C-alpha cells in the first residue's frame, strides 16, 4: 500500500507542471498567433490561430511556477525525484507546450482544421513533449510512462469536458 502511494505521489509530482502548463496555455492564451498567420507549402497555417505567444509564455510560466511551489511545499519528495525539481518543471512545461505545437503542426499538414480531434494525439501530445524535453534530467521507466499516459487520457478527457461545459473551450476534447 505504501509503495502504491509513493508511486502515485511521484506520478503527481511529475505530471503537475505539464498539466498546469497545458491547461493554462489554453485558458490564458489569446491574441497574436505564434505562426503570425503564416501559410506554408501546403497552403495551410503553420500551427493555427489557437497557438499564441501569450499561451506559450503563460503555459511555461505557470507550469514552472507550479514546480517552484511544489518544490517549496514538498522539498524531500521533489529531491527524491530529481536534484533540481524546478528545472525539471521548466523542461516538462516547455516540452508540454512544444508537444502541443508539434501536434498542431502535424494536424495542419494533413489538412485538419483547428479543433478537430485526433484520438490519442490530442490527449498525449503534451505528455510526449514533456517527457522528451525533461529526459535530460529524468527518464521515466516504461511502467511510469504507461501510468502517465493512462492517467492523462482520463484526466485530459474529463478536464476538457469541464472546460467545454464552462465555455472555456469550443469543443469537449
C-alpha positions as CSV (number, residue, x, y, z in Angstrom):
1,X,0.0,0.0,0.0
2,X,2.8,2.4,0.9
3,X,4.6,1.6,-2.3
4,X,1.5,2.4,-4.3
5,X,1.0,5.7,-2.6
6,X,4.7,6.6,-3.2
7,X,4.2,5.8,-6.8
8,X,1.1,7.9,-7.1
9,X,2.8,10.8,-5.3
10,X,5.8,10.6,-7.7
11,X,3.4,10.5,-10.6
12,X,1.6,13.6,-9.4
13,X,4.9,15.4,-8.9
14,X,6.0,14.6,-12.4
15,X,2.6,15.4,-14.1
16,X,1.7,18.5,-12.3
17,X,3.9,21.0,-14.2
18,X,2.7,19.6,-17.6
19,X,-0.9,19.6,-16.6
20,X,-0.8,23.1,-15.4
21,X,1.3,24.3,-18.4
22,X,-1.1,22.7,-20.9
23,X,-4.3,24.0,-19.3
24,X,-3.0,27.5,-18.6
25,X,-1.9,27.9,-22.1
26,X,-5.4,27.4,-23.2
27,X,-7.0,29.5,-20.5
28,X,-4.6,32.4,-20.6
29,X,-3.7,32.3,-24.3
30,X,-5.0,34.5,-27.0
31,X,-4.1,37.5,-29.2
32,X,-1.1,37.0,-31.5
33,X,-0.7,33.6,-33.0
34,X,2.8,32.1,-32.9
35,X,2.7,31.5,-36.7
36,X,1.6,35.1,-37.3
37,X,-0.9,33.7,-39.8
38,X,1.9,32.2,-42.0
39,X,0.8,29.6,-44.5
40,X,3.5,27.2,-45.8
41,X,4.0,25.0,-48.8
42,X,0.7,23.0,-48.4
43,X,-1.4,26.2,-48.2
44,X,-2.3,25.6,-44.5
45,X,-1.3,27.6,-41.5
46,X,1.9,26.6,-39.7
47,X,0.1,25.9,-36.4
48,X,-3.3,27.7,-36.5
49,X,-4.9,30.6,-34.7
50,X,-5.2,28.9,-31.3
51,X,-1.5,28.7,-30.7
52,X,-0.5,32.0,-29.4
53,X,2.6,33.7,-27.9
54,X,0.7,34.6,-24.8
55,X,-0.5,31.0,-24.4
56,X,3.0,29.6,-24.9
57,X,4.6,32.0,-22.4
58,X,1.8,31.6,-19.9
59,X,1.9,27.8,-20.1
60,X,5.6,27.7,-19.5
61,X,5.5,30.3,-16.7
62,X,2.6,28.7,-14.9
63,X,4.0,25.2,-15.2
64,X,7.4,26.3,-13.9
65,X,5.8,28.3,-11.1
66,X,3.8,25.3,-10.0
67,X,7.0,23.3,-9.9
68,X,8.6,26.0,-7.7
69,X,5.6,26.0,-5.3
70,X,5.6,22.2,-5.1
71,X,9.3,22.2,-4.5
72,X,8.9,24.6,-1.6
73,X,6.0,22.7,-0.1
74,X,7.5,19.2,-0.6
75,X,11.3,19.6,-0.7
76,X,12.0,16.0,0.4
77,X,9.7,14.4,-2.1
78,X,10.9,16.5,-5.0
79,X,14.5,15.9,-4.1
80,X,13.8,12.2,-4.2
81,X,12.5,12.6,-7.8
82,X,15.4,14.8,-9.0
83,X,18.1,17.1,-7.6
84,X,16.6,20.1,-9.4
85,X,12.8,19.9,-9.5
86,X,12.3,23.4,-10.6
87,X,14.5,22.8,-13.7
88,X,12.5,19.6,-14.3
89,X,9.3,21.6,-14.0
90,X,10.6,24.1,-16.6
91,X,11.6,21.3,-19.0
92,X,8.3,19.5,-18.5
93,X,6.3,22.7,-19.1
94,X,8.4,23.8,-22.1
95,X,8.1,20.3,-23.6
96,X,4.4,20.1,-22.9
97,X,3.7,23.3,-24.8
98,X,6.1,22.3,-27.6
99,X,4.5,18.9,-27.9
100,X,1.1,20.5,-28.3
101,X,2.6,22.8,-31.0
102,X,4.1,19.8,-32.8
103,X,0.7,18.1,-32.8
104,X,-1.0,21.2,-34.3
105,X,1.8,21.3,-36.9
106,X,1.1,17.7,-37.9
107,X,-2.7,18.2,-38.0
108,X,-2.3,21.2,-40.3
109,X,0.0,19.2,-42.6
110,X,-2.8,16.6,-43.2
111,X,-5.3,19.4,-43.8
112,X,-7.2,19.1,-40.5
113,X,-9.0,22.2,-39.3
114,X,-8.2,23.5,-35.8
115,X,-10.5,21.9,-33.2
116,X,-10.8,18.5,-35.0
117,X,-9.8,15.7,-32.7
118,X,-7.2,13.0,-33.4
119,X,-7.6,10.3,-30.7
120,X,-4.5,9.9,-28.6
121,X,-2.6,12.6,-30.4
122,X,-4.7,15.4,-28.8
123,X,-4.6,13.8,-25.4
124,X,-0.9,12.7,-25.3
125,X,1.0,15.3,-27.4
126,X,1.9,17.5,-24.4
127,X,2.9,14.4,-22.3
128,X,5.2,13.1,-25.1
129,X,6.8,16.6,-25.4
130,X,7.3,17.0,-21.7
131,X,8.8,13.5,-21.3
132,X,11.2,14.2,-24.3
133,X,12.3,17.6,-23.0
134,X,12.7,16.5,-19.4
135,X,14.7,13.4,-20.3
136,X,17.9,15.3,-19.8
137,X,17.1,15.3,-16.1
138,X,14.8,12.4,-15.5
139,X,14.0,9.4,-17.7
140,X,10.8,7.6,-16.5
141,X,10.5,3.9,-16.6
142,X,8.2,2.2,-19.1
143,X,5.8,1.5,-16.2
144,X,5.8,5.2,-15.3
145,X,5.2,6.2,-18.9
146,X,2.3,3.8,-19.1
147,X,0.8,5.1,-15.9
148,X,1.3,8.7,-17.0
149,X,-0.4,8.0,-20.3
150,X,-3.3,6.2,-18.7
151,X,-3.9,8.9,-16.2
152,X,-3.5,11.6,-18.8
153,X,-6.1,10.0,-21.1
154,X,-8.7,10.1,-18.3
155,X,-7.7,13.5,-16.8
156,X,-7.5,15.1,-20.2
157,X,-10.9,13.9,-21.3
158,X,-12.6,15.0,-18.0
159,X,-10.9,18.4,-17.8
160,X,-11.6,19.2,-21.4
161,X,-15.3,18.3,-20.9
162,X,-15.4,20.6,-17.9
163,X,-13.7,23.4,-19.9
164,X,-16.2,22.9,-22.7
165,X,-19.2,22.9,-20.3
166,X,-17.9,26.1,-18.7
167,X,-17.4,27.8,-22.1
168,X,-13.6,27.8,-21.8
169,X,-13.3,25.6,-24.9
170,X,-15.4,25.3,-28.0
171,X,-15.1,21.5,-28.2
172,X,-15.2,18.9,-25.5
173,X,-11.8,17.3,-26.3
